[in-house]
Amino acid sequence: MNLVVREITATDDFAAAGAIVQQAYFGLPGYPRDDEYDRLLGEVAARSADSTVVVALDGGRIVGCLTFVDGHDSAHAEFDDAEAASFRYFGVDPARQGCGVGEAMVQWCAERARSAGKRRLRIHTLESMPGAQRLYLRMGFERDPAGDEDWDGITGLAFVLHL
C-alpha cells in the first residue's frame, strides 16, 4: 500500500470522495437513513469551500475522505470547545476498511490539531459504528458521555483525544 493523506485539491474527484463517505455510512448495519443528511455526506465540493477536506489516496485512487473542523466557530462544528478541533463526514472505501486508512486519516487530524495549538481532538460517532469506536479507543481517545448528543432520537457518542 502506498497511502498518502492530504488536503483535497482541485484536480481530485470530489464526487468520488463524497461517494466513499456515503458508501461507508450506507453500509453500516442499522444506519438511520435520512435523505437530507445522506445527500450532505456526499457534498464534498460544497464543504471544501469553507472547510478542510482531507483524502487518503492509494496509488492515486481516493480510498478515504473526511472533513477536518479546525475550531468551534466552523460552520461544521459540533462541539463548543475553543481548544478543540474535530472531524466529520468520515468514510473509508468499504473494500479498504481495516487496512490502516482510517487510522492514518485520524492521525493526520491529530497532528493538524496539535500544530494549530489545539489541546483536544473531539469526535461524535454513531452507535452503528463499532469499528470507528474501536479505532478511536485504540488511538487513545476516551469516551466523553457529557458530550453525547441526541439528534432526533439518534445518539451521537462523543470521544475526546487529549493532545
C-alpha positions as CSV (number, residue, x, y, z in Angstrom):
1,M,0.0,0.0,0.0
2,N,1.3,3.4,-1.0
3,L,-1.0,5.6,1.2
4,V,-0.9,9.4,1.1
5,V,-3.1,11.5,3.3
6,R,-3.5,15.2,2.3
7,E,-5.9,18.0,1.7
8,I,-8.1,17.6,-1.3
9,T,-7.1,19.6,-4.4
10,A,-9.0,21.0,-7.3
11,T,-7.7,18.1,-9.5
12,D,-9.2,15.4,-7.2
13,D,-12.5,13.7,-7.9
14,F,-14.9,15.4,-5.4
15,A,-17.8,13.2,-6.4
16,A,-15.7,10.0,-5.9
17,A,-14.6,11.3,-2.4
18,G,-18.3,12.0,-1.5
19,A,-19.4,8.6,-2.8
20,I,-16.8,6.9,-0.5
21,V,-18.3,8.7,2.6
22,Q,-21.8,7.8,1.5
23,Q,-20.9,4.1,0.9
24,A,-19.2,3.9,4.3
25,Y,-22.3,5.2,6.1
26,F,-24.9,3.4,4.0
27,G,-23.1,0.0,4.6
28,L,-23.4,0.3,8.3
29,P,-25.9,-2.2,9.8
30,G,-28.7,-0.1,11.3
31,Y,-27.5,3.2,9.8
32,P,-30.5,5.5,10.2
33,R,-31.1,6.7,6.7
34,D,-32.1,10.4,6.3
35,D,-32.4,11.9,2.8
36,E,-31.1,15.3,3.7
37,Y,-28.1,14.0,5.7
38,D,-27.4,11.3,3.2
39,R,-27.1,13.9,0.5
40,L,-25.0,16.1,2.8
41,L,-22.5,13.3,3.2
42,G,-21.6,13.4,-0.5
43,E,-21.3,17.2,-0.8
44,V,-17.5,17.3,-0.6
45,A,-17.2,20.1,-3.2
46,A,-19.5,22.4,-1.1
47,R,-17.7,21.6,2.1
48,S,-14.3,22.2,0.6
49,A,-15.4,25.9,0.0
50,D,-15.4,26.6,3.8
51,S,-13.6,23.6,5.4
52,T,-10.5,21.5,5.1
53,V,-11.5,18.3,3.3
54,V,-8.9,15.5,3.6
55,V,-8.5,12.5,1.4
56,A,-6.5,9.3,1.6
57,L,-5.1,8.1,-1.7
58,D,-3.5,4.7,-2.5
59,G,-1.8,4.7,-5.9
60,G,-3.6,7.9,-6.7
61,R,-7.1,6.5,-6.0
62,I,-9.2,8.0,-3.3
63,V,-9.8,5.5,-0.6
64,G,-10.9,7.7,2.3
65,C,-12.4,11.2,2.9
66,L,-13.2,13.3,5.9
67,T,-13.8,17.0,6.8
68,F,-11.4,18.5,9.3
69,V,-13.1,21.0,11.6
70,D,-10.4,23.4,12.9
71,G,-12.5,25.0,15.6
72,H,-15.7,25.6,17.4
73,D,-16.6,28.6,15.2
74,S,-16.6,26.5,12.0
75,A,-19.9,26.0,10.2
76,H,-19.4,22.3,10.7
77,A,-18.5,22.3,14.4
78,E,-20.5,20.1,16.7
79,F,-18.6,21.0,19.9
80,D,-18.4,24.3,21.8
81,D,-14.8,23.9,22.8
82,A,-12.4,26.7,21.8
83,E,-9.4,24.5,22.5
84,A,-10.5,21.6,20.3
85,A,-10.6,20.6,16.7
86,S,-12.8,17.8,15.2
87,F,-13.6,15.9,12.1
88,R,-16.8,14.8,10.4
89,Y,-18.2,13.1,7.4
90,F,-15.6,10.4,7.7
91,G,-15.6,7.4,5.4
92,V,-13.2,4.8,4.1
93,D,-13.8,2.7,1.0
94,P,-15.6,-0.4,2.4
95,A,-13.1,-2.6,0.5
96,R,-10.2,-0.8,2.4
97,Q,-11.6,-0.7,5.9
98,G,-9.4,-2.5,8.4
99,C,-6.2,-1.7,6.4
100,G,-5.0,1.3,8.3
101,V,-6.6,4.0,6.1
102,G,-8.8,5.4,8.8
103,E,-6.0,5.4,11.4
104,A,-3.8,7.3,9.1
105,M,-6.5,9.9,8.5
106,V,-7.3,10.3,12.2
107,Q,-3.5,10.7,12.8
108,W,-3.4,13.5,10.2
109,C,-6.2,15.2,12.1
110,A,-4.4,14.9,15.5
111,E,-1.2,16.3,14.0
112,R,-3.0,19.2,12.3
113,A,-4.9,20.0,15.6
114,R,-1.7,19.8,17.6
115,S,0.2,22.0,15.2
116,A,-2.6,24.6,15.4
117,G,-2.2,24.7,19.2
118,K,-5.4,22.8,20.0
119,R,-5.5,20.8,23.2
120,R,-8.1,18.3,22.2
121,L,-9.5,16.4,19.2
122,R,-13.2,15.7,19.6
123,I,-15.5,13.4,17.5
124,H,-19.0,12.1,17.5
125,T,-19.8,8.6,16.2
126,L,-23.0,6.7,16.0
127,E,-23.9,3.5,17.9
128,S,-24.0,1.8,14.5
129,M,-20.2,2.5,14.0
130,P,-18.5,0.0,16.4
131,G,-15.4,-0.2,14.0
132,A,-14.9,3.6,14.4
133,Q,-15.3,3.3,18.1
134,R,-12.7,0.6,18.4
135,L,-10.3,2.7,16.2
136,Y,-10.7,5.8,18.4
137,L,-10.2,3.9,21.6
138,R,-7.1,2.1,20.2
139,M,-5.7,5.5,19.2
140,G,-6.1,6.9,22.7
141,F,-9.5,8.6,22.6
142,E,-11.6,8.4,25.7
143,R,-15.4,8.3,25.8
144,D,-16.9,11.6,26.8
145,P,-20.5,10.9,27.7
146,A,-21.0,14.6,28.7
147,G,-20.5,15.5,25.1
148,D,-23.0,13.0,23.7
149,E,-25.8,14.4,21.5
150,D,-29.3,13.4,20.7
151,W,-30.3,14.2,17.1
152,D,-34.0,13.4,16.8
153,G,-33.5,10.0,18.5
154,I,-30.1,9.3,17.0
155,T,-27.4,9.2,19.6
156,G,-24.0,10.8,18.8
157,L,-21.4,9.2,21.1
158,A,-18.7,11.7,22.0
159,F,-15.0,10.8,22.1
160,V,-12.0,13.1,23.0
161,L,-8.3,12.7,22.4
162,H,-6.1,14.9,24.7
163,L,-3.2,16.2,22.7
